[in-house]
Amino acid sequence: MTADFTFKPARSRRVARVATISLLVVLVAFLADLVYAAVGLNTSLNGMKDALEDGRRQLRDGAVEGSLVSFRTAVEKAEQAAGFATQPAWSVLTSLPLIGRDGRAVEAMSEAGGLTARAGEEAVRAGDVLGVDRDGLANSIYREGTVRFGSLDAGAPYVARATDLLTRADDILSDSPAPSLGLVEQRLADARLAVSSAATSATKAEALLDALPNLLGRTKPRTYLLGFQALSEARGTGGVIGMYGLLDADSGRIRLRKVDSYVNLFPSKFPAVPAPHWFEKSYADQLGLKQWPQANLSPNFPVVSRVMLNMYEAQTGKRLDGVFALDPVALAHLLRGIGPLSVPQLDEPITSANVERILMRDSYLDFADPEEQNVFLRHVVQHFWNKVSRGNLDGPKFVAGLGEAVRTQHVKIYSRVNEDQRALSDLGVDGSYARFGPNIQMVYGNSNLASKVDYYLSRSIETTIQVNESGSARARTTITLDNDAPKGPPSLLLGPVTQEHAPGLNRSLLHFLLPEGARVNEFLVDGRAKARFKLREQDHPVVWNVVDVPAGKSAEATIDYTFSLGSTISPDDGGELDFTLFPQTTLTPDTYSITVVPPPGYVGSGDGLEASENGYLRAKGTLEEPVRFSIVFDGA
């Protein structure tokens, strides 16, 4: 018997249609689930971001209750985002090659956002116990000239928990895979930048709460050397220290015991004081161990501080506990919270708007007698500190001004107590380049004339770095110095007339501090090869020479050098360059531009750098704080 199979094609088509329809239904359901999850995630993440920003703003403004509501909303939005990320379609998406990285990046942002919101809640609680909603944070910590240790103790645990949460959030975002979609990539980059900045700020706040009581004499009284740096006569750490003082810190109260010109304490020369071997070899010939005005030729503030303390002890027999240094730019920031100063020698009050001009220019023109000028400067410092010690200030504005002065290197602090010094380093107030690793570049000048012409000096620094696959790099840096000083008449400001130079001439011992192990290929001044005088800053080579810039003129100095990245670059593993531009503290901050050329066949990326069409990485800005570039190279 023969079977009849003529019905099978029609049946097969029906089965195929049913299967196709079923597949389409499943696909539509999957896409609907995916769209639902994606839209929900996007909405939740946007809501979380807005709530975090609102909470941060309200906390800054002292609206504690409102900020707490916002941070709780951010936590709820983060939990919603986490829920959307568990949708089946989203789970499938995150397991796929390439596009799955975007899904995992979104999940990382959701988790990190939740941790950040919880950190915000802890910050609110810290503000609550500190009384930030009633009196402002600064006034709750500092009242009637005394730091309130009880307030610091109450807020410290909350700040520590906030720091831990933000650090965890930062780690999650750092470990997130690189997305392939531009929108997700940009959002992840923004989140990393914001959370990293918040984590850094929280870490600094925790270090401050730990260190401040000891620095201010909680367990035993301390006495600090107070140095006022005159930026109009440049030195490695900022400016020559013409005025000094003594600060007593006891049980949270700070008192200025004495302020005077250095000439009334230190003779012109005295026996050399102890210093590290490299400092002695580098600066002894320039009288850095025998003359007070030359003690801070080096930009290494911790070591300079120890040298100055040794000088003071050799002269007086008294051992001090540390050094506070500030300058007229710092006063400009702080006077926003203190208000005007009135001194007998001036008809106009000294304010944040005019203090730089009065102290760094007018005082050298209005007082022909240096002793009269010293009396005037002494009155300014005494009036300033009297207001601070009485607590006669606007707390929030004063703290904001202090933070700006610290950030821009115009306030520096050193403590002889190792634990406190480590905290000062964490806070970035130690004035040291040592914490930035081996690959540092710094250009610093030391004035070499009896004038204050650096008041008129501005500088721009241009650096190009060509990176090689071998793990080496060749850098070329040019600094342009513009001297806007008038050509006269002779004065304490512009200098006297001599056979060698006219008033207004800027003569600088210009130093280039280079990465560890760097080898110099070429050194030019105004396009002509110059001899290379060499010294060391700890493990860093330094090349220098004298550069003259007449009044109203400009000059250039260029250095070409080779240094090591620390490891090779390969197509499989890529490579990295960590490089820091470290500033000299000046009245007018240096401007900088940097160009990084990846090895042939590689692409580079790094925060703060923009890629050009030819693949070069570029950045420019104002060098008023250390600028660190962490650059990653991958095969193209």
Secondary structure, DSSP 4 states (H G I P E B T S, - for coil): -----TTHHHHHHHHHHHHHHHHHHHHHHHHHHHHHHHHHHHHHHHHHHHHHHHHHHHHHTT-HHHHHHHHHHHHHHHHHHHHHTTSHHHHHHHTSTTHHHHHHHHHHHHHHHHHHHHHHHHHHHHHHHHTHHHH-HHHHHEETTEE-HHHHHHHHHHHHHHHHHHHHHHHHHHHSPPPSSHHHHHHHHHHHHHHHHHHHHHHHHHHHHHHHHHHTTSSS-EEEEEEEEEEEEEETTEEEEEEEEEEEEETTEEEEEEEEEGGGTS-S--PPPP--HHHHHHHGGGTTTT-GGGTT-SS-HHHHHHHHHHHHHHHHS----EEEEE-HHHHHHHHHHH--B--TT-SSPB-TTTHHHIIIIIHHHH-SSHHHHHHHHHHHHHHHHHHHHHT-S-HHHHHHHHHHHHHTTSEEEEESSHHHHHHHHHHT-S--SGGG-S-EEEEEEEE-SSS-GGGGEEEEEEEEEEE-TTSEEEEEEEEEEEE-------BTTTB---SS--TT-EEEEEEEE--TT-EEEEEEETTEE---EEEEETTEEEEEEEEEE-TT-EEEEEEEEEEE-SS--BTTTBEEEEEEEE----SSPEEEEEEEEPPTTEEEE-TT-EE-TTS-EEEEEEESS-EEEEEEEEE-
